[in-house]
Amino acid sequence: MLRNVAAGIDGSPQSLAAAHWAAQEALRRGVALSLVHAWRSHPRPAPYVPLGSTEHQWAEHLLQQAVDSVRAAHPGLDIAARLVCDAPDAALLTAAGDAELLVLGSLGLGSVAGFVTGSVSQRVVGRCTRPVVLVRAGQGAADEHLPAVDGVAPEEIPEIPFRAVVLGLDVHHPGDELIEFAFEAARRRQTDLRVVHVFKAPSASAADGSSASAADGSSASAADGPSVPAPGPELLAAEERAVVAALRPWCEKYPDVPVTETVVEGRAGAELVRAATGAGLVVVGRRTGSGRLGAHTGPVAHAVLHHVGCPVAVVPHD
């Protein structure tokens, strides 16, 4: 059984925020925390290495700083520090293989933070077989909770309710791993789960072979299954029934998780970004069996990662 949550460290504010978010998640799951920092040896020390220090020493320093910060906030948490001499994406993917999930820092609003370049985290998200959570700098424990009265911090009154978990659901490819992750996240936080399904009505000219936009950027052709209802109330009702059917077994498995469903026609990325307002966590899927070559997240997950302020979990599924 996998018994840790892993977080990547690179010395940036967003990676430190990720480490603290991962620590909270490890406590919620009752598992250990693994902090991972990858470094590479160069013929000459990199410009960011202080004079009088080797690259290895500086890497040790950055990792120890993160460990000390997290340990000060969570003295009872089991923390393992892993310093790896390897390419950052390779080191992170290896660490994720031994973890329940991987947590990385995110710049958001236009780019995803990397460990050497901005593409590192994107490659990791697109290739990782475990769920990956992206956390922006400045995110703390208080941000997962609803506002406290009279300025009292949630850390001081833990029973202050958590913000809702938002799940972007594609009823054509729902993915058990994705739905279970979202329900478990809501259960651990004892909060609501808001499920958002966005569909695109087929155009009249494509009535015999239309494709509807899926929540992860794929498409579903009418020729591949039952006929698509005509645009309008009938199509909306059909999509709503599909959402209820996809969620029914999970609602029965998690009867204590309050669930609300929103079904809307539009652009999936934009609607999910809008639905994320006020949320504590957004959960989106990444299809692994879509036939695409190389690392990919899909346009919807890509939009959410770049424009949502709260932590975002990307869950791979078939």
C-alpha positions, 0 to 999 in steps of 0.5 A: 500500500502507498503510504505517503504524499510527495511534494516537489521542492525547488526553493520557490515560494510556490513549492513551499506552499505546495509542501505545506499543502501536502503536509495538511493532506498527509495528516488528513490521510494519516500517512507520511510526507516525502519532500523531494528536491532534484539537482544536477551537477554542472562543470561550473556552479549554476548562477543561483548557487552562492559563492563558497557553496557547491551545488550539492550543498545548496540543494541540501540547504534548500531541502532542509529549509523546506523540511524545517518549515513544514516540521515547525508547522506540523511537529507530529508529522512523519517527514522524509527528505529525498535529495536526488541527483537527476533530471527534475521531471524524472525525479518527480515521476519516480517519487510519485510512483511511490506516493498516493499523490504528488503536490507541486507549486504553481504560478497560475495565471499564465504559467505553471511553475517548474523546477528548472523551466516552466515546462517541467511541471507541465511534463510531470502533470501530463505523464504522471500515473498518480494524481497531481495537485498544483498549489499557488504561492500564498496558499495556506490552511486558512484558504481551504476554509470559509472565512472565520468570524471576527478574524479568528484563524481557522487553525485556531478553530478547526471546526470552521467549515471547509470550502467546497470541492468542485469536480469537472465531470465528463459523463461520456468518460467519467473515470472511476479514479476521478470521481472517487478522488473528488468524493474522498476529498470532500469526505475528508474535509466534511464539505460539499462536492459540487459537480459541474458538467459542461456540454456543447449542443451539436450544430444543426449541420452536424446532427447526424455526426456531431461531436460534443465537447467533453470535460477533458477536451476529448469529443464524443461523436453521435455516430459512436452511440445513441442518437443525440437529442435535439438542442434545447430542453431535451438535450439539457434533460438528457445530459442531466440524467447522464450526470445523475446516473454517473454519480448514483453509485458514488452517492450511495457509497458516500452518503454523508457527502452533500452533492450538487450537480450543475449541467450547463451548455458552454465552454468547459474550461471557462465554466469550470474556472467560473465554478471554482470561485470560492472553492477549496479544491478543483478536481479535473481529469486527464485521460490516459487512453485518448491515443495522443502521443507524449505528455498532455493535460487536455485543453480544459485541465490546461485552462483550469491550471492556469486560471484557477486560484485554489489548488487543482488536482489533475487525476489520470484515468482511462 
